[in-house]
Amino acid sequence: MTTEHTGQRPEPPAQGSTTTLVRPTRRDAVAAAGSELIGGPSGRHAATGRGWWRPVRVVVLVVLGMFALGMVQKLPCYEGGWFFGQTSQYVHACYSDIPHLYNGRGFADGLTPYVDRIPEETSGGMEYLEYPVLTGLFMKVAAWATPGTGDIVEREQIYWLVNAGMLMVCAAILAVCVSMTHRRRPWDALLVALAPALALNATINWDLLAVSLTAVGMLLWSRGRPLGAGVLLGLATAAKLYPVLLLGPLLVLCLRAGRLRSFGAALGGAVLSWAVVNVPVMALTPEGWSKFYTFSQERHVDFGSVWLILSQRSELTLDTGTVNTAATLLMLAGCAGIALLALLAPRRPRFAALAFLVLALFVLTNKVYSPQYVLWLIPLAALARPKWRDFLVWQGCEVAYFLGIWMYLAWTGSGDAHQGLPMEGYHLAILVHVLGTLYLSAVIVRDILLPERDPVRQDGSDDPSGGVLDGTPDRWVLRRPGLRSDSGSSSATTVDWGTQRAT
């Protein structure tokens, strides 16, 4: 494997260390400027990676501190905004589903998810919990730790605190896994720990459970354990649907590298663990189990999506079936394009980069974008494009959307044209979110097409999160005429894109 020429000399190994840790403050101008708050960039003889203050411990302390600040940001709602007044929780931008669903989904009454039906306030009918099984279990465990009697407001406050404590553990696991996924770049996890969107959205819903399980799965894959990685991705999919999409990038990359057996192990592990969680519930109460999937299909165009702008600013009639079909076709077309990109790229893309592109495509084409969905992308962004400027530009756009949706809900709930953000302003916030995600996706695509621009590869690394893919020569690759591969080998099967002839 050859080192890409970048004009920068790789850092020498620290004394007594066999592994050179990349120091962002010596490679990233924004990180260097930010480090002035704590004394400036690390010096040539800085003892990094040794003693108690190892990178992973620092990252965990930082993410716990940021998580705590996020809890403080919810204080106006904890003290009354969730319970009194219609718009206070929106004006203070401190809304959370957790306290509302404690009573609204029957946990306050001791109901069992997927078995017991829940009274619907709007229709007066009875329905089942609309969350995946592992998330439902998480919610129920928190309910067991919440007093079953007493004032309902106090119980909802306690329920939120219990969930916040459990989600804080998930955040710590997430930070540890991201810090350890790229062995030489543990400090990149500070992008996750210091992400403002993580602090703001961590306790809105239960997404951090799936995000942390996905991070563990990616860590196991980076350590060359495809079966274990698949098991964790299957568990993550049992908590939220999106992690199953990561199997697509793995399939394409394993195809190019000739590692389909490893992909098969990951796929088998994912199916097995997902089935262990879901099949018992499916057999016991099939209607309750399927509620999540039917709810996803039947859900109307909702907040945060481009479809909402189209439905509110045009005369088009966008019924749910039409949007489902259109979103699915766009997703399939986009995935086909990403697969072609992966097979045509001059060097096999990194797993994290391709995974980010697939999830970004999903959130942009979906009929709803809840603000906490950004949590899905944060760890992948830190692994795919660990540059502080690009990450902060994207985070700024997400914070703008976070404020925009709550101000819009305050406007719709108050009926006062002078309070909150009107529809036109909210549409602008959606476009800011879309443009920010497209921007980060664009620079990742550029890194794939120009591998020498990839900050992870500038020191000669291949794919630190790739596990069995890291440093593996290509076995099957599409190639445009005259395009040279930097990671191929003489034994690779190359399909000429111009003639479709194997050479």
C-alpha positions as CSV (number, residue, x, y, z in Angstrom):
1,M,0.0,0.0,0.0
2,T,1.4,3.3,-1.0
3,T,1.2,6.6,0.9
4,E,-0.8,9.3,-0.9
5,H,1.2,12.4,-1.6
6,T,-0.3,15.3,0.4
7,G,2.5,17.7,0.9
8,Q,2.5,16.9,4.6
9,R,5.0,14.6,6.3
10,P,3.4,11.9,8.5
11,E,3.9,12.5,12.2
12,P,6.7,10.4,13.9
13,P,5.5,7.8,16.4
14,A,5.5,8.9,20.0
15,Q,8.3,7.5,22.1
16,G,7.4,4.1,23.6
17,S,4.4,3.8,21.3
18,T,4.0,1.4,18.3
19,T,1.0,3.3,17.0
20,T,1.1,6.9,15.9
21,L,-2.0,8.9,17.0
22,V,-3.2,11.6,14.6
23,R,-3.4,14.9,16.4
24,P,-6.2,17.1,14.9
25,T,-4.7,20.3,16.3
26,R,-1.6,19.7,14.1
27,R,-3.6,18.9,11.0
28,D,-6.8,20.9,11.2
29,A,-6.8,24.7,11.3
30,V,-10.2,24.9,13.0
31,A,-9.2,22.3,15.6
32,A,-6.0,24.2,16.2
33,A,-7.9,27.5,16.7
34,G,-10.4,26.0,19.0
35,S,-7.7,24.4,21.1
36,E,-6.5,27.9,22.2
37,L,-9.2,27.7,24.9
38,I,-7.3,24.9,26.6
39,G,-3.7,26.0,25.9
40,G,-3.3,25.6,22.1
41,P,-2.3,22.8,19.8
42,S,-0.3,19.8,21.2
43,G,3.4,20.2,21.1
44,R,5.9,17.9,19.4
45,H,6.7,16.2,22.7
46,A,3.2,16.0,24.1
47,A,2.5,12.7,25.9
48,T,-0.7,11.8,24.1
49,G,-2.3,8.4,24.6
50,R,-0.5,7.6,27.9
51,G,-1.5,8.0,31.5
52,W,-5.0,8.4,32.8
53,W,-6.0,11.1,30.4
54,R,-6.2,8.8,27.4
55,P,-8.2,10.0,24.4
56,V,-11.2,7.7,25.0
57,R,-11.5,8.8,28.6
58,V,-11.4,12.5,27.7
59,V,-14.0,11.9,24.9
60,V,-16.3,10.2,27.4
61,L,-16.0,13.0,29.9
62,V,-16.7,15.6,27.2
63,V,-19.8,13.7,25.9
64,L,-21.2,13.3,29.4
65,G,-20.7,17.0,30.0
66,M,-22.4,18.0,26.8
67,F,-25.2,15.5,27.5
68,A,-25.7,17.2,30.9
69,L,-25.9,20.6,29.2
70,G,-28.5,19.2,26.9
71,M,-30.5,18.1,30.0
72,V,-30.2,21.7,31.4
73,Q,-31.5,23.0,28.1
74,K,-34.7,21.0,28.8
75,L,-35.1,22.5,32.2
76,P,-37.9,25.0,31.3
77,C,-40.0,22.1,30.0
78,Y,-39.1,19.9,33.0
79,E,-40.4,22.6,35.3
80,G,-43.7,23.0,33.6
81,G,-43.5,23.5,29.8
82,W,-44.3,19.8,29.1
83,F,-47.4,20.0,31.3
84,F,-48.9,23.5,31.3
85,G,-49.5,25.7,28.4
86,Q,-49.7,24.7,24.7
87,T,-46.7,26.5,23.3
88,S,-44.2,26.9,26.1
89,Q,-42.3,23.7,25.2
90,Y,-41.9,25.0,21.7
91,V,-41.0,28.6,22.6
92,H,-38.2,27.3,24.8
93,A,-37.2,24.7,22.2
94,C,-37.2,22.0,24.9
95,Y,-39.8,19.5,23.6
96,S,-39.4,15.8,24.3
97,D,-41.6,12.8,23.4
98,I,-40.6,10.9,26.5
99,P,-42.7,12.4,29.2
100,H,-45.8,12.7,26.9
101,L,-45.6,9.1,25.8
102,Y,-45.3,7.8,29.4
103,N,-49.0,8.4,29.8
104,G,-50.0,8.5,26.2
105,R,-48.7,5.0,25.4
106,G,-50.0,3.4,28.6
107,F,-46.8,3.0,30.6
108,A,-48.3,5.0,33.4
109,D,-51.1,2.5,33.6
110,G,-48.8,-0.5,33.5
111,L,-49.8,-1.7,30.0
112,T,-47.6,-4.1,28.2
113,P,-46.3,-2.9,24.8
114,Y,-47.6,-4.9,21.7
115,V,-49.9,-7.0,23.9
116,D,-52.2,-4.3,25.4
117,R,-54.0,-1.8,23.2
118,I,-53.7,1.9,24.0
119,P,-56.6,4.3,23.9
120,E,-56.1,6.9,21.2
121,E,-56.9,10.4,22.3
122,T,-57.6,11.7,18.8
123,S,-59.8,9.0,17.4
124,G,-61.1,7.4,20.6
125,G,-60.1,4.0,19.3
126,M,-57.5,1.5,20.5
127,E,-54.1,1.0,19.1
128,Y,-50.7,-0.7,19.8
129,L,-47.3,0.9,20.5
130,E,-45.8,2.2,17.2
131,Y,-42.2,1.6,18.1
132,P,-39.8,-1.3,17.2
133,V,-39.6,-4.1,19.8
134,L,-36.2,-3.3,21.3
135,T,-37.2,0.3,21.8
136,G,-40.4,-0.8,23.3
137,L,-38.5,-2.9,25.8
138,F,-36.2,0.1,26.6
139,M,-39.3,2.2,27.3
140,K,-40.8,-0.5,29.5
141,V,-37.7,-1.0,31.5
142,A,-37.6,2.8,32.2
143,A,-41.3,2.5,33.2
144,W,-40.5,-0.2,35.7
145,A,-38.0,2.2,37.4
146,T,-40.6,4.9,37.6
147,P,-43.1,5.0,40.6
148,G,-46.4,3.5,39.6
149,T,-48.5,5.8,41.9
150,G,-48.6,9.4,42.8
151,D,-49.0,12.7,40.9
152,I,-48.8,12.1,37.1
153,V,-46.6,15.2,36.5
154,E,-44.0,14.0,39.0
155,R,-44.1,10.5,37.5
156,E,-43.6,11.9,34.0
157,Q,-40.6,13.9,35.3
158,I,-39.1,10.9,36.9
159,Y,-39.7,8.8,33.7
160,W,-37.8,11.4,31.7
161,L,-35.0,11.4,34.2
162,V,-34.7,7.6,34.1
163,N,-34.7,7.6,30.3
164,A,-32.2,10.4,30.3
165,G,-29.9,8.4,32.5
166,M,-30.2,5.3,30.3
167,L,-29.6,7.4,27.2
168,M,-26.6,9.0,28.8
169,V,-25.1,5.5,29.0
170,C,-25.9,5.0,25.3
171,A,-24.1,8.3,24.5
172,A,-21.0,7.2,26.5
173,I,-21.0,3.9,24.6
174,L,-21.3,5.8,21.3
175,A,-18.4,8.0,22.2
176,V,-16.2,5.1,23.2
177,C,-16.9,3.1,20.0
178,V,-16.3,6.1,17.7
179,S,-13.0,6.8,19.5
180,M,-11.9,3.2,19.1
181,T,-13.1,2.5,15.5
182,H,-10.2,4.4,13.9
183,R,-7.2,3.2,15.9
184,R,-4.9,6.1,15.0
185,R,-7.6,8.8,15.2
186,P,-9.3,8.5,18.6
187,W,-9.6,12.3,18.9
188,D,-12.0,12.4,16.0
189,A,-14.7,11.2,18.4
190,L,-14.6,14.8,19.9
191,L,-16.7,15.7,16.8
192,V,-19.4,13.5,18.3
193,A,-18.9,14.5,21.9
194,L,-19.0,18.2,21.1
195,A,-21.7,18.1,18.4
196,P,-24.4,20.6,19.5
197,A,-27.1,18.7,17.7
198,L,-26.3,15.7,19.9
199,A,-26.8,17.7,23.1
200,L,-30.0,19.3,21.9
201,N,-31.6,16.1,20.5
202,A,-30.3,13.4,22.8
203,T,-33.4,13.2,25.0
204,I,-36.2,14.0,22.5
205,N,-36.8,10.3,21.7
206,W,-35.0,7.0,22.1
207,D,-32.9,7.1,18.9
208,L,-29.6,7.0,20.9
209,L,-30.3,3.3,21.7
210,A,-30.1,2.3,18.0
211,V,-27.3,4.7,17.4
212,S,-25.1,3.2,20.1
213,L,-25.8,-0.3,19.0
214,T,-24.9,0.6,15.5
215,A,-21.6,2.2,16.7
216,V,-20.8,-1.1,18.5
217,G,-21.5,-3.0,15.3
218,M,-19.2,-0.7,13.3
219,L,-16.5,-1.1,15.9
220,L,-16.7,-4.9,15.7
221,W,-16.6,-4.7,11.9
222,S,-13.4,-2.6,12.1
223,R,-11.8,-5.2,14.3
224,G,-12.5,-7.9,11.7
225,R,-15.4,-9.6,13.4
226,P,-18.2,-9.6,10.8
227,L,-20.4,-12.0,12.6
228,G,-20.4,-9.9,15.8
229,A,-20.9,-6.8,13.7
230,G,-23.9,-8.3,12.1
231,V,-25.4,-9.3,15.4
232,L,-25.2,-5.8,16.7
233,L,-26.6,-4.3,13.5
234,G,-29.5,-6.7,13.8
235,L,-30.1,-5.6,17.4
236,A,-29.9,-2.0,16.2
237,T,-32.5,-2.7,13.5
238,A,-34.7,-4.2,16.2
239,A,-34.6,-0.8,17.9
240,K,-34.9,1.5,14.8
241,L,-35.2,0.5,11.1
242,Y,-32.4,2.6,9.7
243,P,-29.3,0.5,10.7
244,V,-30.3,-2.3,8.2
245,L,-29.4,0.2,5.4
246,L,-25.7,-0.2,6.4
247,L,-25.7,-3.7,5.0
248,G,-26.0,-2.2,1.5
249,P,-22.6,-0.4,1.6
250,L,-21.1,-3.6,3.1
251,L,-22.4,-5.7,0.3
252,V,-21.0,-3.4,-2.4
253,L,-17.6,-3.0,-0.7
254,C,-17.3,-6.7,0.0
255,L,-18.2,-7.4,-3.7
256,R,-15.4,-5.1,-4.9
257,A,-12.9,-6.6,-2.4
258,G,-14.0,-10.3,-3.0
259,R,-15.0,-10.6,0.7
260,L,-18.6,-11.9,0.2
261,R,-18.1,-14.6,2.8
262,S,-17.5,-11.9,5.4
263,F,-20.6,-10.1,4.2
264,G,-22.6,-13.3,4.5
265,A,-21.4,-13.7,8.1
266,A,-22.6,-10.2,8.9
267,L,-25.9,-10.7,7.1
268,G,-26.5,-14.0,8.9
269,G,-25.7,-12.4,12.3
270,A,-28.0,-9.5,11.6
271,V,-30.9,-11.8,10.6
272,L,-30.4,-14.0,13.6
273,S,-30.3,-11.3,16.3
274,W,-33.2,-9.4,14.7
275,A,-35.2,-12.6,14.7
276,V,-34.3,-13.5,18.3
277,V,-35.8,-10.2,19.4
278,N,-38.8,-10.0,17.0
279,V,-40.0,-13.5,16.4
280,P,-41.3,-14.2,19.9
281,V,-43.4,-10.9,19.9
282,M,-44.4,-11.6,16.3
283,A,-45.7,-15.1,17.3
284,L,-47.4,-13.9,20.5
285,T,-49.2,-10.8,19.1
286,P,-48.7,-10.4,15.3
287,E,-50.9,-7.3,15.1
288,G,-49.1,-5.5,17.9
289,W,-45.7,-6.4,16.4
290,S,-46.6,-5.1,13.0
291,K,-47.9,-1.8,14.2
292,F,-44.5,-0.1,13.7
293,Y,-44.3,-1.2,10.1
294,T,-47.9,-0.3,9.2
295,F,-47.6,3.0,11.0
296,S,-44.5,3.9,8.9
297,Q,-46.4,3.1,5.7
298,E,-49.6,4.9,6.6
299,R,-47.9,8.0,8.1
300,H,-48.7,11.1,6.2
301,V,-46.2,13.7,4.9
302,D,-44.8,15.3,8.0
303,F,-42.4,17.8,9.4
304,G,-38.9,18.3,8.0
305,S,-39.3,16.8,4.6
306,V,-39.1,18.3,1.1
307,W,-42.4,16.6,0.5
308,L,-44.0,18.9,3.1
309,I,-42.8,22.0,1.2
310,L,-44.2,20.6,-2.0
311,S,-47.6,19.8,-0.4
312,Q,-47.9,23.2,1.3
313,R,-46.6,25.4,-1.5
314,S,-48.1,23.8,-4.5
315,E,-51.4,22.6,-5.8
316,L,-50.2,19.0,-6.0
317,T,-52.2,16.4,-4.2
318,L,-49.6,14.3,-2.4
319,D,-51.4,11.3,-1.0
320,T,-49.5,8.9,1.3
321,G,-49.4,6.1,-1.3
322,T,-47.9,8.4,-4.0
323,V,-45.3,9.8,-1.6
324,N,-44.4,6.3,-0.4
325,T,-43.9,5.1,-4.0
326,A,-41.9,8.2,-5.1
327,A,-39.7,8.2,-2.0
328,T,-39.0,4.5,-2.5
329,L,-38.1,5.0,-6.2
330,L,-35.8,7.9,-5.3
331,M,-34.1,5.9,-2.6
332,L,-33.5,2.9,-4.9
333,A,-32.2,5.2,-7.7
334,G,-29.9,6.9,-5.2
335,C,-28.6,3.7,-3.8
336,A,-27.9,2.4,-7.3
337,G,-25.9,5.6,-7.9
338,I,-24.0,5.2,-4.7
339,A,-23.2,1.6,-5.7
340,L,-21.9,2.7,-9.1
341,L,-19.8,5.3,-7.3
342,A,-18.3,2.7,-5.1
343,L,-17.5,0.4,-8.0
344,L,-16.2,3.1,-10.3
345,A,-14.1,5.0,-7.8
346,P,-10.4,5.0,-8.4
347,R,-9.9,3.6,-4.9
348,R,-12.4,1.5,-2.9
349,P,-14.4,3.9,-0.7
350,R,-14.2,3.7,3.0
351,F,-17.1,2.0,4.8
352,A,-18.0,5.0,6.9
353,A,-18.1,7.3,3.8
354,L,-20.5,5.0,1.9
355,A,-22.6,4.5,5.0
356,F,-23.0,8.2,5.5
357,L,-24.1,8.7,1.9
358,V,-26.8,6.0,2.1
359,L,-28.3,7.3,5.4
360,A,-28.1,10.9,4.1
361,L,-30.0,9.8,1.1
362,F,-32.6,8.1,3.3
363,V,-33.2,11.2,5.5
364,L,-33.5,13.5,2.4
365,T,-36.0,11.4,0.5
366,N,-38.1,10.3,3.5
367,K,-41.5,11.8,4.1
368,V,-40.6,12.9,7.6
369,Y,-37.5,14.3,9.2
370,S,-37.7,14.5,13.0
371,P,-35.0,16.6,14.5
372,Q,-33.5,13.7,16.4
373,Y,-32.7,11.8,13.2
374,V,-29.5,13.8,13.0
375,L,-28.2,11.5,15.7
376,W,-28.1,8.7,13.1
377,L,-25.6,10.7,11.0
378,I,-23.3,12.3,13.6
379,P,-21.0,9.3,14.3
380,L,-20.8,8.5,10.6
381,A,-20.0,12.1,9.7
382,A,-17.1,12.0,12.3
383,L,-15.7,8.8,10.8
384,A,-16.4,9.7,7.1
385,R,-15.2,13.3,7.1
386,P,-13.2,14.2,10.2
387,K,-12.7,17.9,9.3
388,W,-14.0,20.4,11.9
389,R,-14.9,23.1,9.3
390,D,-17.2,20.8,7.3
391,F,-18.6,19.2,10.4
392,L,-19.4,22.5,12.0
393,V,-21.0,23.9,8.9
394,W,-23.3,20.9,8.8
395,Q,-24.0,21.1,12.5
396,G,-24.9,24.8,12.2
397,C,-27.5,23.9,9.6
398,E,-29.0,21.2,11.9
399,V,-29.1,23.6,14.9
400,A,-31.0,26.1,12.6
401,Y,-33.5,23.4,11.7
402,F,-33.8,22.4,15.4
403,L,-34.8,25.9,16.3
404,G,-36.9,26.3,13.2
405,I,-39.3,23.4,13.8
406,W,-40.0,24.4,17.4
407,M,-40.6,28.1,16.4
408,Y,-42.9,26.9,13.7
409,L,-44.9,24.8,16.1
410,A,-45.1,27.7,18.5
411,W,-46.5,29.8,15.6
412,T,-49.1,27.2,14.6
413,G,-50.1,26.5,18.2
414,S,-50.4,30.1,19.4
415,G,-52.4,31.5,16.5
416,D,-50.4,34.7,17.0
417,A,-48.7,35.9,13.8
418,H,-46.1,37.7,15.9
419,Q,-45.0,34.6,17.9
420,G,-42.9,31.9,16.4
421,L,-41.9,31.2,12.8
422,P,-44.4,31.3,10.0
423,M,-44.7,28.6,7.3
424,E,-42.3,30.4,4.9
425,G,-39.6,30.6,7.6
426,Y,-40.0,27.0,8.5
427,H,-39.7,26.0,4.8
428,L,-36.4,28.0,4.8
429,A,-35.2,26.0,7.9
430,I,-36.0,22.8,6.0
431,L,-34.0,23.9,3.0
432,V,-31.1,24.9,5.3
433,H,-31.1,21.3,6.8
434,V,-31.2,19.9,3.3
435,L,-28.4,22.1,1.9
436,G,-26.2,21.3,4.9
437,T,-26.6,17.6,4.5
438,L,-26.0,17.9,0.7
439,Y,-22.9,19.9,1.4
440,L,-21.4,17.3,3.7
441,S,-22.4,14.6,1.3
442,A,-20.7,16.4,-1.6
443,V,-17.3,16.7,0.1
444,I,-17.5,13.0,1.0
445,V,-18.2,12.2,-2.6
446,R,-15.2,14.4,-3.6
447,D,-13.1,12.4,-1.2
448,I,-14.2,9.2,-2.8
449,L,-13.4,10.5,-6.3
450,L,-10.1,12.1,-5.2
451,P,-8.8,9.9,-2.4
452,E,-5.8,12.2,-1.8
453,R,-8.3,14.7,-0.4
454,D,-9.7,12.3,2.2
455,P,-8.3,13.4,5.6
456,V,-8.2,9.8,6.9
457,R,-6.1,8.6,3.9
458,Q,-3.6,11.4,3.8
459,D,-1.2,9.5,6.0
460,G,-1.3,6.4,3.9
461,S,-4.1,4.6,5.7
462,D,-6.7,2.7,3.6
463,D,-9.9,2.1,5.5
464,P,-9.4,2.0,9.3
465,S,-13.1,1.2,9.9
466,G,-13.1,-1.4,7.1
467,G,-12.1,-4.4,9.1
468,V,-11.5,-7.3,6.6
469,L,-11.7,-4.7,3.8
470,D,-8.8,-2.6,5.1
471,G,-5.8,-2.9,2.7
472,T,-7.5,-5.7,0.7
473,P,-6.9,-5.6,-3.0
474,D,-9.8,-5.3,-5.4
475,R,-11.3,-8.4,-6.9
476,W,-14.1,-7.0,-9.0
477,V,-14.5,-3.4,-10.1
478,L,-16.1,-1.4,-12.8
479,R,-13.7,0.9,-14.5
480,R,-14.1,3.7,-17.0
481,P,-11.7,3.5,-19.9
482,G,-8.4,5.0,-18.9
483,L,-9.2,5.3,-15.2
484,R,-6.6,3.8,-13.0
485,S,-7.3,2.1,-9.6
486,D,-5.0,2.9,-6.7
487,S,-6.1,-0.1,-4.7
488,G,-6.5,-2.7,-7.3
489,S,-4.3,-5.7,-8.2
490,S,-3.3,-7.6,-11.2
491,S,-5.7,-10.4,-10.3
492,A,-8.7,-8.1,-10.1
493,T,-11.6,-8.8,-12.5
494,T,-12.2,-5.4,-14.2
495,V,-15.3,-4.7,-16.2
496,D,-14.8,-2.0,-18.8
497,W,-17.6,0.5,-18.3
498,G,-17.5,1.5,-22.0
499,T,-17.8,-2.0,-23.5
500,Q,-19.1,-4.1,-20.5
501,R,-16.4,-6.6,-21.4
502,A,-14.5,-8.5,-18.6
503,T,-10.8,-8.1,-19.0
